[in-house]
Amino acid sequence: MKKCVITYLYGNKEIIREPLVKDDDIEYICVTDDNNIKFGDWKPIYDPMKNIHSLRDKVANVKFNPFKYTDADEILIMDGSYQIKSYLNPLFEEFKDFDIGLKLHTYHFNLREELPYWLNRGLSKTQYINFHKMAEIDKIDLSKVTEYEGSLLLYKNNNYGKSFGDEVLSYMKMLGEGENLIVTNQCPLSYIVYKNHQKDKIYNINQFNYFNRFIHRSNMRWEH
């Protein structure tokens, strides 16, 4: 059973954090548009995605199509704000009987709380309205939709894992504007989990068991 951790670095927007401990049988990959970075334990894969202009869209394409970069049987996607602090084989062992692994949002419990937050992070009023229209058509109450983050994801390299990632990217494209995807990936992710995957086996990732978390591009710990 091959296992892999994938992180990403695009546009010099994050810090590469070396694992404090490392499992010898796990592959560690960083997908990047910078082929001049000095990497330690991370194997760099250069993929500039020159046909995609938005850095957020490049990151989303790594998060939801990690199978492009490894043939591992199980894959952990890890945001650059995390640092591995514990061996990860127990995490993969816990995940083996589940379909997908997701992390609950730290602050917002449902999508109705989370979506307005993105109006200050690039979400347009039109996209905000369209998201609510979509929920009305689907008869979904956003206050009932559990909110997940996109910072940690666990996949199996199978048809389910691939179709799940494709589904998120499809919704991001549908809710985007012009050539760009919608700026938030965790809102469409949470929406489709509620709409289409409630009966699936979802593993809840506990970040505190395996990772230190930092404020983006800093060494300040995030303790929440």
N, CA, C and O of each residue as an XYZ file, in Angstrom:
896
protein
N       0.861     -1.194      0.000
C       0.000      0.000      0.000
C       0.894      1.240      0.000
O       1.541      1.543      1.003
N       0.929      1.952     -1.120
C       1.744      3.164     -1.225
C       0.981      4.368     -0.686
O      -0.206      4.543     -0.961
N       1.684      5.194      0.088
C       1.083      6.378      0.689
C       1.904      7.604      0.314
O       3.116      7.531      0.111
N       1.205      8.732      0.229
C       1.864      9.957     -0.222
C       1.254     11.162      0.479
O       0.049     11.205      0.731
N       2.099     12.140      0.789
C       1.645     13.448      1.265
C       1.987     14.463      0.181
O       3.115     14.491     -0.312
N       1.021     15.293     -0.191
C       1.253     16.336     -1.194
C       0.943     17.698     -0.587
O      -0.138     17.911     -0.038
N       1.893     18.611     -0.689
C       1.646     20.005     -0.384
C       1.922     20.802     -1.647
O       2.237     20.216     -2.682
N       1.812     22.123     -1.589
C       1.917     22.925     -2.808
C       2.456     24.308     -2.463
O       2.274     24.808     -1.353
N       3.110     24.898     -3.423
C       3.682     26.237     -3.250
C       3.568     26.969     -4.579
O       4.269     26.647     -5.539
N       2.673     27.963     -4.629
C       2.461     28.725     -5.859
C       2.558     30.223     -5.577
O       1.955     30.738     -4.636
N       3.331     30.902     -6.417
C       3.439     32.353     -6.330
C       4.131     32.838     -5.072
O       3.901     33.967     -4.638
N       4.978     32.003     -4.476
C       5.708     32.402     -3.264
C       4.751     32.875     -2.171
O       5.039     33.844     -1.468
N       3.608     32.190     -2.027
C       2.589     32.590     -1.069
C       2.632     31.781      0.226
O       1.777     31.970      1.091
N       3.589     30.899      0.375
C       3.623     30.051      1.556
C       5.066     29.697      1.888
O       5.982     29.990      1.119
N       5.256     29.068      3.034
C       6.559     28.613      3.492
C       6.588     27.091      3.422
O       5.610     26.433      3.779
N       7.697     26.534      2.967
C       7.857     25.093      3.012
C       8.282     24.701      4.421
O       9.329     25.139      4.898
N       7.484     23.886      5.082
C       7.764     23.485      6.456
C       8.212     22.019      6.460
O       7.458     21.130      6.065
N       9.421     21.787      6.902
C       9.954     20.429      6.924
C       9.259     19.612      8.016
O       8.999     20.131      9.102
N       8.956     18.344      7.740
C       8.360     17.485      8.768
C       9.291     17.343      9.971
O      10.507     17.225      9.817
N       8.712     17.356     11.163
C       9.519     17.129     12.371
C       9.882     15.660     12.505
O      10.925     15.314     13.059
N       9.013     14.799     11.993
C       9.304     13.366     11.886
C       8.837     12.914     10.513
O       7.988     13.553      9.892
N       9.394     11.817     10.049
C       9.094     11.370      8.685
C       8.972      9.850      8.651
O       9.836      9.135      9.159
N       7.883      9.364      8.043
C       7.707      7.928      7.830
C       8.517      7.507      6.600
O       8.394      8.114      5.536
N       9.340      6.472      6.748
C      10.226      6.064      5.654
C       9.464      5.529      4.448
O       9.964      5.578      3.324
N       8.258      5.018      4.673
C       7.509      4.394      3.575
C       6.474      5.331      2.959
O       5.642      4.889      2.167
N       6.513      6.612      3.307
C       5.577      7.588      2.751
C       6.338      8.545      1.835
O       7.423      9.014      2.178
N       5.761      8.828      0.672
C       6.335      9.769     -0.283
C       5.874     11.185      0.071
O       4.701     11.405      0.373
N       6.808     12.142      0.032
C       6.507     13.539      0.373
C       6.760     14.399     -0.867
O       7.891     14.487     -1.345
N       5.705     15.033     -1.386
C       5.776     15.781     -2.649
C       5.329     17.217     -2.427
O       4.366     17.469     -1.703
N       6.031     18.159     -3.053
C       5.565     19.546     -3.102
C       5.410     19.939     -4.563
O       6.385     19.925     -5.315
N       4.206     20.287     -4.970
C       3.929     20.744     -6.332
C       4.105     22.263     -6.355
O       3.565     22.966     -5.500
N       4.858     22.766     -7.332
C       5.238     24.171     -7.294
C       5.424     24.746     -8.698
O       5.589     24.020     -9.679
N       5.389     26.090     -8.753
C       5.713     26.791     -9.993
C       7.095     27.424     -9.918
O       7.469     28.203    -10.795
N       7.858     27.096     -8.878
C       9.193     27.666     -8.659
C      10.218     26.542     -8.643
O      10.274     25.752     -7.700
N      11.034     26.477     -9.703
C      12.024     25.398     -9.770
C      13.376     25.792     -9.181
O      14.376     25.111     -9.410
N      13.412     26.887     -8.424
C      14.654     27.330     -7.797
C      14.663     27.146     -6.283
O      15.649     27.473     -5.623
N      13.568     26.622     -5.730
C      13.472     26.456     -4.279
C      14.348     25.294     -3.828
O      14.449     24.274     -4.509
N      14.977     25.465     -2.670
C      15.741     24.389     -2.049
C      14.787     23.563     -1.181
O      14.194     24.082     -0.236
N      14.647     22.303     -1.500
C      13.764     21.420     -0.762
C      14.592     20.459      0.083
O      15.683     20.048     -0.312
N      14.056     20.105      1.259
C      14.700     19.130      2.119
C      14.068     17.773      1.932
O      14.462     17.007      1.053
N      13.073     17.472      2.771
C      12.412     16.165      2.712
C      11.348     16.088      1.627
O      10.835     15.007      1.337
N      11.010     17.228      1.023
C       9.956     17.239      0.008
C      10.546     17.025     -1.383
O      11.537     17.656     -1.752
N       9.934     16.138     -2.142
C      10.303     15.949     -3.546
C       9.556     16.978     -4.381
O       8.326     16.952     -4.416
N      10.272     17.902     -5.069
C       9.565     18.916     -5.846
C       9.058     18.364     -7.176
O       9.757     17.616     -7.860
N       7.846     18.740     -7.526
C       7.308     18.476     -8.866
C       6.936     19.825     -9.460
O       6.067     20.524     -8.937
N       7.584     20.181    -10.532
C       7.385     21.484    -11.165
C       6.203     21.410    -12.119
O       6.224     20.663    -13.098
N       5.173     22.195    -11.820
C       3.977     22.250    -12.664
C       3.452     23.681    -12.650
O       2.604     24.011    -11.820
N       3.931     24.535    -13.544
C       3.553     25.955    -13.506
C       2.120     26.233    -13.939
O       1.596     27.313    -13.669
N       1.469     25.266    -14.615
C       0.088     25.452    -15.094
C      -0.044     26.804    -15.804
O      -0.859     27.640    -15.413
N       0.740     27.005    -16.817
C       0.807     28.309    -17.482
C      -0.513     28.751    -18.111
O      -0.714     29.940    -18.361
N      -1.404     27.807    -18.364
C      -2.707     28.158    -18.946
C      -3.712     28.615    -17.889
O      -4.827     29.015    -18.222
N      -3.315     28.554    -16.605
C      -4.182     28.996    -15.511
C      -3.541     30.221    -14.858
O      -2.386     30.165    -14.434
N      -4.283     31.320    -14.777
C      -3.698     32.575    -14.306
C      -3.875     32.792    -12.804
O      -3.035     33.440    -12.180
N      -4.921     32.277    -12.224
C      -5.192     32.478    -10.806
C      -4.392     31.492     -9.966
O      -4.414     30.289    -10.225
N      -3.674     32.010     -8.941
C      -2.928     31.130     -8.044
C      -3.863     30.219     -7.268
O      -3.548     29.051     -7.036
N      -5.015     30.751     -6.865
C      -5.998     29.930     -6.152
C      -6.476     28.767     -7.023
O      -6.684     27.659     -6.530
N      -6.647     29.027     -8.309
C      -7.112     27.965     -9.211
C      -6.042     26.896     -9.388
O      -6.355     25.711     -9.500
N      -4.774     27.319     -9.415
C      -3.686     26.336     -9.514
C      -3.679     25.434     -8.283
O      -3.556     24.214     -8.395
N      -3.811     26.044     -7.117
C      -3.850     25.268     -5.876
C      -5.036     24.313     -5.877
O      -4.900     23.155     -5.483
N      -6.204     24.791     -6.320
C      -7.395     23.934     -6.357
C      -7.177     22.733     -7.267
O      -7.643     21.634     -6.967
N      -6.475     22.934     -8.370
C      -6.223     21.821     -9.289
C      -5.267     20.795     -8.701
O      -5.324     19.622     -9.072
N      -4.392     21.208     -7.795
C      -3.559     20.241     -7.077
C      -4.399     19.508     -6.031
O      -4.352     18.282     -5.936
N      -5.159     20.263     -5.254
C      -5.951     19.682     -4.172
C      -6.926     18.616     -4.662
O      -7.093     17.574     -4.030
N      -7.561     18.889     -5.788
C      -8.657     18.034     -6.219
C      -8.298     17.153     -7.414
O      -9.158     16.466     -7.966
N      -7.040     17.175     -7.807
C      -6.544     16.205     -8.780
C      -5.119     15.790     -8.404
O      -4.195     15.950     -9.202
N      -4.939     15.255     -7.187
C      -3.593     14.861     -6.759
C      -3.063     13.643     -7.492
O      -1.863     13.368     -7.459
N      -3.952     12.909     -8.156
C      -3.576     11.675     -8.851
C      -2.673     11.957    -10.049
O      -2.053     11.047    -10.599
N      -2.607     13.207    -10.440
C      -1.711     13.625    -11.520
C      -0.254     13.516    -11.097
O       0.632     13.416    -11.946
N       0.000     13.533     -9.800
C       1.371     13.660     -9.310
C       1.918     12.412     -8.622
O       3.108     12.351     -8.313
N       1.074     11.430     -8.383
C       1.532     10.218     -7.711
C       0.616      9.057     -8.057
O      -0.560      9.249     -8.368
N       1.166      7.854     -8.000
C       0.346      6.655     -8.177
C       0.086      5.978     -6.833
O      -0.307      4.812     -6.789
N       0.304      6.705     -5.740
C       0.084      6.144     -4.404
C      -1.370      5.710     -4.233
O      -2.274      6.261     -4.861
N      -1.576      4.721     -3.379
C      -2.922      4.206     -3.130
C      -3.736      5.137     -2.238
O      -4.956      5.227     -2.375
N      -3.057      5.827     -1.327
C      -3.704      6.775     -0.434
C      -2.900      8.063     -0.403
O      -1.670      8.041     -0.353
N      -3.608      9.189     -0.432
C      -2.947     10.486     -0.595
C      -3.498     11.471      0.433
O      -4.711     11.619      0.581
N      -2.598     12.133      1.131
C      -2.960     13.222      2.036
C      -2.569     14.541      1.388
O      -1.406     14.737      1.034
N      -3.537     15.453      1.228
C      -3.276     16.808      0.775
C      -3.131     17.690      2.004
O      -3.978     17.671      2.897
N      -2.050     18.466      2.043
C      -1.743     19.259      3.227
C      -1.426     20.696      2.827
O      -0.519     20.941      2.032
N      -2.170     21.635      3.378
C      -1.926     23.052      3.178
C      -0.549     23.434      3.729
O      -0.050     22.806      4.663
N       0.058     24.471      3.142
C       1.377     24.903      3.582
C       1.413     25.510      4.966
O       2.496     25.742      5.505
N       0.256     25.776      5.561
C       0.239     26.308      6.923
C       0.462     25.213      7.967
O       0.605     25.510      9.153
N       0.493     23.963      7.538
C       0.682     22.847      8.456
C       2.133     22.369      8.452
O       2.842     22.470      7.450
N       2.542     21.854      9.588
C       3.822     21.160      9.717
C       3.552     19.807     10.360
O       2.875     19.722     11.384
N       4.079     18.764      9.761
C       3.897     17.419     10.297
C       4.700     17.282     11.590
O       5.901     17.550     11.616
N       4.022     16.860     12.668
C       4.696     16.727     13.958
C       4.722     15.284     14.467
O       5.447     14.973     15.412
N       3.936     14.404     13.845
C       3.846     13.013     14.291
C       3.914     12.096     13.076
O       3.651     12.517     11.950
N       4.269     10.847     13.318
C       4.262      9.879     12.235
C       2.852      9.739     11.679
O       1.874      9.755     12.427
N       2.756      9.601     10.355
C       1.457      9.643      9.688
C       0.868      8.268      9.386
O      -0.291      8.167      8.985
N       1.646      7.220      9.571
C       1.083      5.893      9.302
C      -0.157      5.596     10.141
O      -1.085      4.974      9.624
N      -0.222      6.011     11.426
C      -1.478      5.803     12.171
C      -2.668      6.536     11.556
O      -3.795      6.043     11.611
N      -2.426      7.701     10.975
C      -3.506      8.442     10.312
C      -4.031      7.662      9.112
O      -5.242      7.516      8.942
N      -3.121      7.163      8.284
C      -3.536      6.375      7.126
C      -4.228      5.080      7.564
O      -5.166      4.628      6.908
N      -3.773      4.488      8.658
C      -4.395      3.267      9.169
C      -5.832      3.532      9.611
O      -6.725      2.728      9.346
N      -6.054      4.666     10.286
C      -7.408      5.032     10.713
C      -8.325      5.283      9.511
O      -9.530      5.039      9.575
N      -7.747      5.764      8.439
C      -8.517      6.161      7.255
C      -8.912      4.978      6.368
O      -9.779      5.131      5.508
N      -8.314      3.825      6.550
C      -8.407      2.743      5.560
C      -9.828      2.270      5.275
O     -10.101      1.789      4.175
N     -10.745      2.396      6.243
C     -12.111      1.901      6.048
C     -13.084      3.002      5.639
O     -14.296      2.786      5.650
N     -12.571      4.183      5.276
C     -13.420      5.313      4.908
C     -13.278      5.631      3.419
O     -12.340      5.182      2.760
N     -14.231      6.417      2.902
C     -14.204      6.808      1.492
C     -13.341      8.040      1.257
O     -12.557      8.089      0.309
N     -13.491      9.027      2.123
C     -12.809     10.310      1.964
C     -12.497     10.853      3.358
O     -13.227     10.577      4.310
N     -11.416     11.621      3.478
C     -11.066     12.230      4.752
C     -11.159     13.742      4.661
O     -10.567     14.342      3.763
N     -11.896     14.374      5.580
C     -12.107     15.819      5.562
C     -11.873     16.380      6.964
O     -11.945     15.661      7.961
N     -11.590     17.685      7.013
C     -11.380     18.357      8.288
C     -12.515     19.343      8.544
O     -12.806     20.190      7.699
N     -13.146     19.237      9.691
C     -14.187     20.186     10.061
C     -13.601     21.584     10.209
O     -12.457     21.740     10.636
N     -14.388     22.603      9.854
C     -13.923     23.982      9.945
C     -13.661     24.351     11.399
O     -14.391     23.933     12.298
N     -12.613     25.136     11.620
C     -12.206     25.486     12.973
C     -13.189     26.431     13.654
O     -13.447     26.303     14.851
N     -13.742     27.385     12.893
C     -14.577     28.432     13.482
C     -16.045     28.366     13.069
O     -16.933     28.572     13.895
N     -16.299     28.082     11.807
C     -17.662     28.131     11.284
C     -18.239     26.722     11.182
O     -17.636     25.835     10.579
N     -19.411     26.530     11.778
C     -19.994     25.194     11.846
C     -20.848     24.851     10.638
O     -21.088     23.676     10.363
N     -21.313     25.875      9.908
C     -22.154     25.586      8.757
C     -21.857     26.571      7.627
O     -21.179     27.581      7.817
N     -22.381     26.249      6.456
C     -22.070     27.008      5.252
C     -22.696     28.400      5.264
O     -22.152     29.323      4.659
N     -23.820     28.562      5.936
C     -24.432     29.894      6.027
C     -23.507     30.857      6.782
O     -23.452     32.042      6.454
N     -22.785     30.358      7.786
C     -21.830     31.189      8.518
C     -20.588     31.481      7.680
O     -20.040     32.582      7.741
N     -20.151     30.511      6.909
C     -18.868     30.624      6.204
C     -18.946     31.456      4.937
O     -18.035     32.238      4.664
N     -20.006     31.311      4.157
C     -20.047     31.922      2.834
C     -19.866     33.444      2.855
O     -19.102     33.953      2.035
N     -20.528     34.204      3.750
C     -20.346     35.665      3.741
C     -18.903     36.097      4.013
O     -18.481     37.168      3.575
N     -18.155     35.272      4.727
C     -16.758     35.576      5.030
C     -15.950     35.801      3.756
O     -15.006     36.591      3.744
N     -16.323     35.101      2.684
C     -15.557     35.175      1.438
C     -15.850     36.433      0.634
O     -15.159     36.708     -0.348
N     -16.854     37.198      1.027
C     -17.101     38.477      0.355
C     -15.939     39.450      0.565
O     -15.749     40.375     -0.226
N     -15.173     39.244      1.618
C     -13.972     40.052      1.863
C     -12.708     39.389      1.356
O     -11.603     39.882      1.580
N     -12.877     38.265      0.669
C     -11.704     37.534      0.167
C     -11.826     37.219     -1.326
O     -11.242     36.249     -1.809
N     -12.580     38.035     -2.047
C     -12.625     37.893     -3.497
C     -13.915     37.361     -4.070
O     -14.094     37.364     -5.287
N     -14.821     36.903     -3.223
C     -16.118     36.432     -3.723
C     -16.974     37.628     -4.116
O     -17.160     38.549     -3.320
N     -17.498     37.617     -5.345
C     -18.314     38.739     -5.807
C     -19.740     38.613     -5.284
O     -20.181     37.531     -4.895
N     -20.447     39.730     -5.283
C     -21.848     39.704     -4.865
C     -22.670     38.785     -5.767
O     -23.573     38.086     -5.306
N     -22.339     38.798     -7.068
C     -23.058     37.931     -8.016
C     -22.858     36.466     -7.668
O     -23.812     35.689     -7.681
N     -21.624     36.083     -7.356
C     -21.345     34.695     -6.993
C     -22.053     34.312     -5.695
O     -22.572     33.205     -5.555
N     -22.062     35.248     -4.756
C     -22.743     35.021     -3.479
C     -24.239     34.768     -3.712
O     -24.817     33.837     -3.151
N     -24.848     35.607     -4.542
C     -26.272     35.452     -4.855
C     -26.522     34.143     -5.600
O     -27.491     33.438     -5.318
N     -25.643     33.821     -6.554
C     -25.814     32.591     -7.323
C     -25.689     31.348     -6.453
O     -26.369     30.348     -6.683
N     -24.816     31.417     -5.452
C     -24.681     30.287     -4.535
C     -26.008     30.060     -3.797
O     -26.466     28.926     -3.660
N     -26.615     31.152     -3.325
C     -27.889     31.035     -2.625
C     -29.005     30.574     -3.568
O     -29.875     29.805     -3.159
N     -28.991     31.031     -4.818
C     -29.985     30.577     -5.792
C     -29.859     29.076     -6.029
O     -30.861     28.367     -6.124
N     -28.608     28.595     -6.124
C     -28.378     27.169     -6.310
C     -28.967     26.385     -5.140
O     -29.602     25.349     -5.335
N     -28.753     26.888     -3.918
C     -29.288     26.209     -2.734
C     -30.819     26.206     -2.741
O     -31.442     25.225     -2.334
N     -31.418     27.293     -3.201
C     -32.880     27.351     -3.278
C     -33.409     26.319     -4.262
O     -34.391     25.630     -3.986
N     -32.754     26.218     -5.407
C     -33.172     25.240     -6.417
C     -33.048     23.822     -5.871
O     -33.920     22.984     -6.099
N     -31.963     23.558     -5.151
C     -31.723     22.221     -4.593
C     -32.485     21.987     -3.288
O     -32.449     20.896     -2.719
N     -33.186     23.050     -2.820
C     -33.932     22.969     -1.556
C     -33.007     22.588     -0.395
O     -33.315     21.711      0.412
N     -31.870     23.276     -0.342
C     -30.888     23.039      0.712
C     -30.790     24.269      1.601
O     -30.569     25.380      1.119
N     -30.956     24.064      2.892
C     -30.793     25.113      3.895
C     -29.321     25.171      4.269
O     -28.796     24.227      4.860
N     -28.645     26.269      3.932
C     -27.198     26.353      4.145
C     -26.818     26.265      5.616
O     -25.685     25.912      5.940
N     -27.742     26.580      6.501
C     -27.446     26.456      7.930
C     -27.366     24.991      8.365
O     -26.882     24.697      9.458
N     -27.837     24.070      7.519
C     -27.781     22.643      7.813
C     -26.547     21.971      7.214
O     -26.285     20.798      7.478
N     -25.786     22.721      6.401
C     -24.639     22.154      5.686
C     -23.388     22.259      6.556
O     -22.911     23.362      6.819
N     -22.862     21.142      6.998
C     -21.637     21.128      7.790
C     -20.494     21.739      6.988
O     -20.307     21.420      5.814
N     -19.732     22.621      7.632
C     -18.650     23.303      6.929
C     -17.320     22.590      7.165
O     -16.907     22.361      8.302
N     -16.670     22.250      6.064
C     -15.336     21.643      6.088
C     -14.313     22.638      5.556
O     -14.654     23.561      4.816
N     -13.062     22.440      5.939
C     -11.965     23.209      5.354
C     -11.376     22.419      4.188
O     -11.573     21.210      4.071
N     -10.651     23.135      3.331
C      -9.951     22.465      2.248
C      -8.471     22.321      2.527
O      -7.693     22.023      1.621
N      -8.069     22.530      3.781
C      -6.647     22.557      4.120
C      -6.049     21.173      4.319
O      -4.841     20.991      4.165
N      -6.880     20.198      4.659
C      -6.448     18.808      4.804
C      -7.472     17.915      4.126
O      -8.669     18.014      4.395
N      -6.997     17.047      3.248
C      -7.878     16.120      2.532
C      -7.200     14.762      2.452
O      -5.986     14.678      2.262
N      -7.971     13.712      2.594
C      -7.458     12.358      2.421
C      -8.226     11.661      1.309
O      -9.456     11.612      1.320
N      -7.479     11.123      0.346
C      -8.071     10.438     -0.807
C      -7.592      8.996     -0.862
O      -6.510      8.657     -0.383
N      -8.429      8.162     -1.458
C      -7.977      6.881     -1.978
C      -7.872      7.000     -3.491
O      -8.696      7.653     -4.131
N      -6.865      6.372     -4.049
C      -6.635      6.439     -5.494
C      -7.538      5.408     -6.175
O      -7.092      4.347     -6.613
N      -8.816      5.760     -6.246
C      -9.804      4.886     -6.867
C     -10.839      5.748     -7.574
O     -10.717      6.973     -7.599
N     -11.845      5.124     -8.142
C     -12.853      5.877     -8.898
C     -13.593      6.866     -8.003
O     -13.936      7.965     -8.440
N     -13.840      6.480     -6.756
C     -14.526      7.390     -5.840
C     -13.695      8.643     -5.604
O     -14.196      9.760     -5.735
N     -12.423      8.458     -5.256
C     -11.565      9.604     -4.973
C     -11.447     10.536     -6.163
O     -11.513     11.755     -6.012
N     -11.273      9.966     -7.346
C     -11.123     10.788     -8.549
C     -12.415     11.521     -8.884
O     -12.380     12.697     -9.244
N     -13.551     10.845     -8.772
C     -14.821     11.490     -9.106
C     -15.172     12.565     -8.073
O     -15.782     13.577     -8.420
N     -14.793     12.356     -6.810
C     -15.042     13.354     -5.776
C     -14.280     14.639     -6.098
O     -14.850     15.729     -6.044
N     -12.998     14.513     -6.431
C     -12.214     15.691     -6.790
C     -12.759     16.382     -8.027
O     -12.838     17.610     -8.072
N     -13.133     15.605     -9.021
C     -13.710     16.175    -10.247
C     -15.005     16.928     -9.955
O     -15.282     17.965    -10.557
N     -15.789     16.395     -9.028
C     -17.063     17.019     -8.684
C     -16.842     18.393     -8.049
O     -17.545     19.350     -8.376
N     -15.867     18.492     -7.142
C     -15.574     19.783     -6.517
C     -15.104     20.791     -7.560
O     -15.569     21.931     -7.571
N     -14.195     20.386     -8.429
C     -13.716     21.298     -9.467
C     -14.840     21.713    -10.408
O     -14.864     22.852    -10.873
N     -15.769     20.809    -10.693
C     -16.893     21.129    -11.569
C     -17.782     22.198    -10.942
O     -18.210     23.128    -11.627
N     -18.061     22.075     -9.659
C     -18.869     23.088     -8.965
C     -18.114     24.412     -8.869
O     -18.713     25.480     -9.002
N     -16.822     24.348     -8.643
C     -16.026     25.579     -8.577
C     -16.052     26.325     -9.911
O     -16.087     27.555     -9.949
N     -16.033     25.559    -11.002
C     -16.105     26.178    -12.324
C     -17.497     26.760    -12.575
O     -17.626     27.876    -13.079
N     -18.519     26.014    -12.226
C     -19.898     26.472    -12.431
C     -20.177     27.754    -11.643
O     -20.889     28.632    -12.132
N     -19.635     27.872    -10.450
C     -19.880     29.017     -9.588
C     -18.875     30.151     -9.801
O     -19.000     31.210     -9.186
N     -17.889     29.941    -10.660
C     -16.883     30.959    -10.928
C     -17.364     31.992    -11.929
O     -18.515     31.981    -12.366
N     -16.450     32.886    -12.278
C     -16.751     33.932    -13.251
C     -15.628     33.998    -14.275
O     -14.449     33.953    -13.923
N     -16.010     34.108    -15.562
C     -15.012     34.144    -16.619
C     -14.231     32.839    -16.650
O     -14.814     31.756    -16.597
N     -12.901     32.947    -16.736
C     -12.054     31.760    -16.776
C     -11.704     31.252    -15.377
O     -11.155     30.160    -15.232
N     -12.018     32.036    -14.357
C     -11.591     31.692    -12.999
C     -12.642     30.882    -12.252
O     -13.846     31.073    -12.426
N     -12.152     29.974    -11.418
C     -13.015     29.241    -10.514
C     -13.471     30.166     -9.388
O     -12.881     31.226     -9.179
N     -14.506     29.775     -8.671
C     -14.901     30.513     -7.482
C     -13.730     30.491     -6.498
O     -13.024     29.487     -6.403
N     -13.517     31.594     -5.761
C     -12.290     31.728     -4.965
C     -12.246     30.769     -3.777
O     -11.161     30.414     -3.316
N     -13.393     30.350     -3.280
C     -13.424     29.418     -2.156
C     -13.632     27.998     -2.649
O     -14.559     27.729     -3.414
N     -12.762     27.079     -2.208
C     -13.008     25.671     -2.553
C     -13.776     24.955     -1.455
O     -14.464     23.969     -1.722
N     -13.666     25.446     -0.203
C     -14.291     24.714      0.888
C     -15.808     24.888      0.931
O     -16.514     24.043      1.482
N     -16.313     25.983      0.351
C     -17.775     26.154      0.321
C     -18.421     25.195     -0.676
O     -19.379     24.515     -0.310
N     -17.942     25.108     -1.922
C     -18.482     24.082     -2.823
C     -18.247     22.663     -2.299
O     -19.109     21.795     -2.438
N     -17.077     22.431     -1.698
C     -16.772     21.122     -1.124
C     -17.823     20.735     -0.087
O     -18.375     19.636     -0.137
N     -18.097     21.634      0.848
C     -19.071     21.349      1.899
C     -20.469     21.140      1.311
O     -21.230     20.291      1.774
N     -20.786     21.918      0.297
C     -22.106     21.840     -0.340
C     -22.332     20.470     -0.978
O     -23.385     19.861     -0.788
N     -21.354     19.992     -1.726
C     -21.558     18.714     -2.417
C     -21.526     17.538     -1.447
O     -22.172     16.518     -1.688
N     -20.776     17.673     -0.348
C     -20.802     16.610      0.656
C     -22.219     16.473      1.213
O     -22.729     15.362      1.357
N     -22.851     17.606      1.525
C     -24.223     17.577      2.048
C     -25.198     17.088      0.982
O     -26.095     16.298      1.276
N     -25.028     17.547     -0.236
C     -25.994     17.229     -1.294
C     -25.879     15.787     -1.778
O     -26.892     15.126     -2.004
N     -24.666     15.303     -1.936
C     -24.462     14.035     -2.652
C     -23.742     12.939     -1.867
O     -23.680     11.800     -2.330
N     -23.200     13.256     -0.695
C     -22.319     12.270     -0.044
C     -22.633     12.022      1.431
O     -21.772     11.545      2.170
N     -23.830     12.334      1.860
C     -24.150     12.168      3.280
C     -24.090     10.705      3.736
O     -23.827     10.423      4.905
N     -24.334      9.792      2.813
C     -24.324      8.378      3.179
C     -22.944      7.745      3.032
O     -22.767      6.567      3.342
N     -21.981      8.504      2.570
C     -20.632      7.982      2.395
C     -19.894      7.937      3.732
O     -20.298      8.576      4.704
N     -18.822      7.181      3.758
C     -18.006      7.062      4.975
C     -16.959      8.171      4.981
O     -15.967      8.109      4.253
N     -17.193      9.190      5.814
C     -16.301     10.348      5.871
C     -15.482     10.291      7.155
O     -16.029     10.242      8.256
N     -14.177     10.299      6.994
C     -13.253     10.301      8.125
C     -12.962     11.745      8.522
O     -12.584     12.557      7.677
N     -13.138     12.067      9.802
C     -12.860     13.412     10.293
C     -11.403     13.505     10.743
O     -10.996     12.853     11.705
N     -10.627     14.320     10.037
C      -9.205     14.476     10.327
C      -9.032     15.386     11.542
O      -9.551     16.502     11.567
N      -8.305     14.905     12.542
C      -7.977     15.711     13.711
C      -6.589     16.309     13.511
O      -5.581     15.615     13.646
N      -6.544     17.607     13.188
C      -5.264     18.227     12.865
C      -4.298     18.200     14.050
O      -3.086     18.111     13.853
N      -4.816     18.275     15.271
C      -3.953     18.416     16.436
C      -3.188     17.136     16.762
O      -2.165     17.186     17.446
N      -3.668     15.998     16.285
C      -2.964     14.749     16.537
C      -1.695     14.613     15.700
O      -0.761     13.914     16.092
N      -1.663     15.276     14.557
C      -0.580     15.014     13.609
C       0.159     16.257     13.111
O       1.226     16.138     12.508
N      -0.391     17.440     13.355
C       0.169     18.638     12.739
C       0.257     19.809     13.712
O      -0.578     19.954     14.605
N       1.274     20.640     13.527
C       1.260     22.002     14.031
C       0.686     22.879     12.925
O       0.919     22.632     11.742
N      -0.065     23.902     13.318
C      -0.609     24.811     12.312
C      -0.135     26.231     12.598
O      -0.077     26.671     13.746
N       0.201     26.933     11.519
C       0.754     28.270     11.623
C      -0.104     29.257     10.838
O      -0.842     28.875      9.931
N       0.007     30.520     11.201
C      -0.565     31.565     10.370
C       0.190     31.554      9.048
O       1.413     31.412      9.045
N      -0.504     31.699      7.934
C       0.126     31.616      6.615
C       1.332     32.546      6.515
O       1.296     33.692      6.962
N       2.395     32.023      5.918
C       3.640     32.760      5.670
C       4.231     33.365      6.937
O       4.771     34.471      6.901
N       4.134     32.657      8.046
C       4.753     33.117      9.276
C       5.093     31.908     10.139
O       4.689     30.783      9.848
N       5.848     32.165     11.210
C       6.153     31.115     12.166
C       5.312     31.253     13.429
O       5.651     30.696     14.473
N       4.217     31.997     13.329
C       3.305     32.160     14.461
C       2.329     30.997     14.498
O       1.601     30.753     13.535
N       2.318     30.286     15.605
C       1.468     29.101     15.731
C       0.008     29.484     15.826
O      -0.346     30.489     16.444
N      -0.836     28.676     15.208
C      -2.284     28.798     15.298
C      -2.733     27.759     16.312
O      -2.683     26.560     16.036
N      -3.165     28.202     17.466
C      -3.426     27.287     18.577
C      -4.874     26.832     18.661
O      -5.196     25.983     19.492
N      -5.762     27.374     17.820
C      -7.187     27.062     17.938
C      -7.504     25.730     17.284
O      -8.658     25.301     17.284
